[in-house]
Amino acid sequence: MSLKPTGDLAESLLDCLERNSTDQADELMSVPAAIYTDPDQGSAEIDLIFKRLPLMLALTCETPKRGDYKALDVVGLPVLLSRDKAGTMCAFLNAWSHRWTPVVAEGIGQCPQFRFTWPSHGWTYGMDGKRFAVADRSKLGELDNSKHGLKELPCEERHGMIFASLTSGASLDLDGYYGDLLHDNAQFELQTCMFVGRSEHRGPNWKLIYANFFESYHFATQHSKTVVPSFIPNLCVYEESGSPCGSVSPYARSPNCAMSHALSGRIRRV
């Protein structure tokens, strides 16, 4: 999917600046509070959105070396990302196939010997999720390693970002889903960044973040000393072309040129 060229966005921003206005819909829309609080809707969103669409779960700089891994919880599912001996990123459910206990604790780590070991029985798995060895195997009968590996999830690494799907066997069509957003983010060269640390911020509902980053109406009251000196509040141009959509705000430093902050302002409609 293609988004508008930056030049077209700048022309639209100039028009809004000259009219001292912003993009507006044809009519007002009222959103019921239940969309943020209804547990049934929340469960449906997890099943229909987060478990079906490709998610950006990590940056390359978090697991840059062979043998590196990252374990995290994603909407209640334990996920393990690992870089195998060949340097390829893999994704799995972070659970032993025979006991459903975590392979590793949440966080970032390194496996120098490129294997995960089940401490109770001594079973080992490679970074590619395949079972590598079983302790005292002769007393366990016929075991097919190919049928007892970690549950693999679709995974792909692009432009310093690691994407995965929470559904095993699902298609991971990054180009079809993210479209031009992938190319937009390529210029940031995230693969050259160095990982310093992480923090987790929990909120009441994911759609509050989505809506908040889609408008600049709150800039003047919430970010008067940080964002407002750089961006004009309550002035946005909204773009949509197929699946991708986003909002763009002009720099306040040079309103005549209406330079758009197009990349960090773009978000995704699902």
N, C-alpha and C positions, 0 to 999 in steps of 0.2 A: 504494500500500500504506500502511496506517495503523499507527502505533505506539501504544503505550499512552499515555493521558493522563498528564501529570506527576503529578496527584493519585494515580492508581493506583500509580504507581511509588513515590511517597513512602510510601503505605500498606504496600507490600511491604517497603520498607527498614525501616520501623518494626517490622514483624514480625520481621525478621532481627535487628535490634538487641535486641529484647526476648528473643529466644532465643539471643543471642550466637552466631549462626550465619550462614551464607551460602547462596545458592542452590546446590543440588547436583544432579547427574544421578543416575539410578537406579543406575548402576554405573560402575566405573572404566573408562577408555578408554586403550588403549595406542596410541601413534602411532609407526610405524616411522621410523627415521632417514632411510630412503631417500626419503621424500617431500621432504626438503630437499636431497638430493644427487644424485638420479637425473636425468641430463641429458635423458632421454626424457620424463620427467614435466614437467621444466621447459619443454621445447619445447611440450608439449601444453597447458600452462597459458597460455603466450603466445598460442597459436593459438585456444584455446577461451574464454579469459577476456579478456586484454588487447586482443586484436584484434577482439573482438566487442562489448564493453560500452562505454558512454560513460565517458570518463576526464576528470577535472578536471585540465587541463594548465597553467592559468595563472589569475592573478587580473586583474581589470579594471585595477587600479592599475599593473600592469606595462606595459600598452599602452593608456593612457587617451586618447591623441590620434590623430586621423586621420593615417595614414602610419606609425604605430608598428608594430613587429613583434617577435616572439620566435621564435627558432629553438632547438630542443632535440631530443635523442635520446630516444626512447621505445621501450623493449625492442628496441633495434637498428634502429628505423626513424627516419629524419630527418624531423622535423615542423616546418612553418613556420606560425605564426599571424600574421595581419596584419589591421590595421584599415583598411578602404578609405576612399575619399573620402566616402562616405555615413556613415561611422562604424560600419559593420557589421563584425563579426569574421568572418574567413574562415580556413580551415585547408587546408593542402596538404602533399604530400610535399615536403620541402626538397631538390628535385633538378630540374635542368633536364631538360625532356622529351626532348631529343635527345642528351644526353651523360651524364646521370645524375650530374653533379657538383653540389655544394651551391650553392644559389642565394645563400645568405648563411652566414656563420660562425655557430656556436652562440652564443646570447646575445640581448641586447635592443638594438634599434636604431631608427632613424628614416629614412624616405624622404621628404624634403621635396617631391620632384616626383611622389610616389605611383607610383613604378615601380621594378622590379628590372631591372638590366642585366647581360646575359651578357658578361663582359669580353673573351672571345676573339673572338666574332663580332659583338658589338654588338646582339644581339637584346634587346628590352625587353618586360617583362611588367608589367601593372597590378597593383595591390594585390589585385585580385579574381582574380588568376591567369590572366587572359586575355592572350594575346600582343598586344602593343601596336604594335610596329614591328619590321621586319627590315631590316638594312643591305644596301644594293645589291640590293634585292628583284628588280629586273627581270632579273637574271641567274640567278635561282634557280628559275624556272618558276612554275607555279601553286601557291600556298600558301594553305591554308584556315586562317585564324587560329583558328577555333572548334575545330579538331582538334589544335592543338598548344599548348594552354595547360598550366599546371601541373596536376598530378594533384590534384583537389579531394577533400577529406575532409569528412564531415558535421561541422558546428560550430554551437554555440549558446551564447549568453551569458545567464546568469541570476544575479541577486543578487550581482553582483560577482565571479562565477566564470565561467571560459571552459571549456566542455566540447567534446570532439571524439571521434570514432571513428577508429580506425586503418584501417578498411576503407571504401574508396570505395564510395559508393552504399548504404551500410548505413543502417538506420533509427536515428535518435537520439531514442529515447523517454525523455527525462529523467524525466518524471512517472511513467511506468510502472516505471522502474528504481529511482530514488531515493526516490520517494514523499514521505512527510512530512519526510524529511531536508532537502529543498530548502527547505521552509517554516521548519524549525527554524533553518537557517543564515541565512535572510533577516533575522532580527532583529539579526544582527551588523553589517549594513550595510557589507559588505566593499567595496562600490563607492565608499565615501567614504574608504577608507584611502589612505595614501601609500606608495609603494614605496621602500624604503630600500636593500635589497640581498638577495642570495640566497647560499646555501651548499648544497653537495651532499654527502650522506652515503651512501656505498655500503655495503651489507651482504651477507651470504652468501646470503640468500634472503628474498623478500618475505613469506613466511608467518610468519617469526620476528617481524616487526613486527606483523603481524595478530594473532598469538597473544598477544604481549606487551601490547598495548593492550586486550586483551579480559579481562584479569584484574588484580586488585590484590594478588595473593599476594606479589609481589616488592616491594611498596612499602616494607615494614619494613626490608628489607636493602639495597635499592638507592637508596631515596629517603627515608631516615630524617630528613634535615634540610630537605628541600624539600617533598615531597608529604605526608608523614605528619602534619606539624603542621596540615594543612588537611583531610585525608581519612582515614577509618578504613581501615586496611589489611585485606586478605583478607575483605572484606565487599562482595559485589556482588549485584545483582539483574539477571538476564538476561531480556531481552524478545525476542519474535519474533512477527511477524505477517506471514505471506507471505514476501516477499523480505527486507525490512529486519530487522535484528536488532541488538542492542547490549547493553552492560553499563553499569550505573549504580552509582556509589558515593556514600555519604553524606558530607556535610561533618562534620568532627570538631568544629568550633567550636560547633555547635548540634545535638547528637545527638538531643535530644528532638523537634526539628522535622523531622529527617531530610531536609533540603533536598538534592535530588538534583542532581548535576552532569550533567544528562541529555544535553546537547547534545554536549560534547566527548568524552563517553564512548561515544557511539553510533558504531558502525562498520557495515560492510556485509558481508553474507554473499553470496558469489558461487558 
